[in-house]
Amino acid sequence: FSVVRSNGRGAVGFLADHRRLNVALTRARRGLIVIGDAATLRHDPCWAAFLEYAAAARCIGSLDAQGRVLDEDGQLHGVL
């Protein structure tokens, strides 16, 4: 699920329609990977709650410049 909105204003645009998040979460059958800018998404209360949940479950990672997947502690977990 791509939520690629990134800007300094924190404007999430069409992602502010919380039905989009609901559809993504409820239609996933085997797993869900969300790709987006957490700093921008945190400006929206619904997305902020989702990110808080994902962080508590230790399910948030990032990519380095070489496309390697890092966990929130910066540990390598794989390559895209």
Secondary structure, 3 states (H helix, E strand, C coil): CEECCCCCCCCCHHHHCHHHHHHHHHHCCCCCCCEECHHHHCCCHHHHHHHHHHHHCCCCEEECCCCEEEECCCCEEEEC
